[in-house]
Amino acid sequence: MSGYKSSISVGDLGYFLDGWADLIEGMGEKAEEVKSATFKSLRERQMPDIQVEEYLGSDKLTAMASRDYVITSTFPGASTAIYVAKFGKDLYVSWRTFIRPVLNKTLLLIALGICAFLGLITGGTRETGGFYTKSQTTFSFGGWIGWTIAFVIVAVLILGFVGRFWKGNVLAYFFVEPTVFDADDITAMSFSAHKSILRALDSTGFDISKLRLKQTFKGGRRGEDV
């Protein structure tokens, strides 16, 4: 494992989706060996569209404290944080998968562009002139901004209503929702973390049949079991 590690705030990983942990008695001295073997196993899997990196994780509320994590990540905003550490005489291992909300920039920029255009033709241009003078079209910055803001408010209300009606979530169109393909990739990422930890423990001679079983695995989206 490399010496340099990028920093990350664990609070920014998003909402919790799935996870597993166990405390292995009397194996605290094997922490570094298991951590290195887990990282190596993840890299050797050559998972498509999934990054595997080492991070120094910290919490914004306790910035002075930090822990070493191996984190795998994939689109859209999904991460699995793997923590292996000595806990007294024992060995603690865990993985947790999170999803961080990612703004639907494409849809929001299109909506903003439409609102700006409607604001321009509605309040951004004015006709001046009289019966005996030639009419002129002038640009009103204040009118454009004011009408654009009004159309943005209407667009937000429409997107929220449509999202609530069609998908049961008012924010459905404001953030990228994992597709079925994304959900499969996220689920596979969780499985790879779990199996890499088991393989690493097995390589140290530990009988992995003694580990606590994970009864169910969550899918790559909320409310889904696989």
MOHUJO-V239283 format. One record per run of one state. SS is the DSSP state (h for helix, s for strand, l for the rest). FROM is the first residue (numbers start at 1). LEN is the number of residues. If there is no record, write none. Layout:
SS:FROM:LEN
SS:FROM:LEN
This chain:
l:1:5
s:6:4
h:10:3
l:13:2
s:15:10
l:25:3
h:28:17
l:45:6
s:51:9
l:60:2
s:62:13
l:75:3
s:78:10
l:88:2
s:90:10
l:100:3
s:103:1
l:104:1
h:105:20
s:125:4
l:129:7
s:136:4
l:140:1
h:141:27
l:168:7
s:175:1
l:176:4
h:180:24
l:204:4
h:208:3
l:211:7
s:218:1
l:219:6
s:225:1
l:226:1
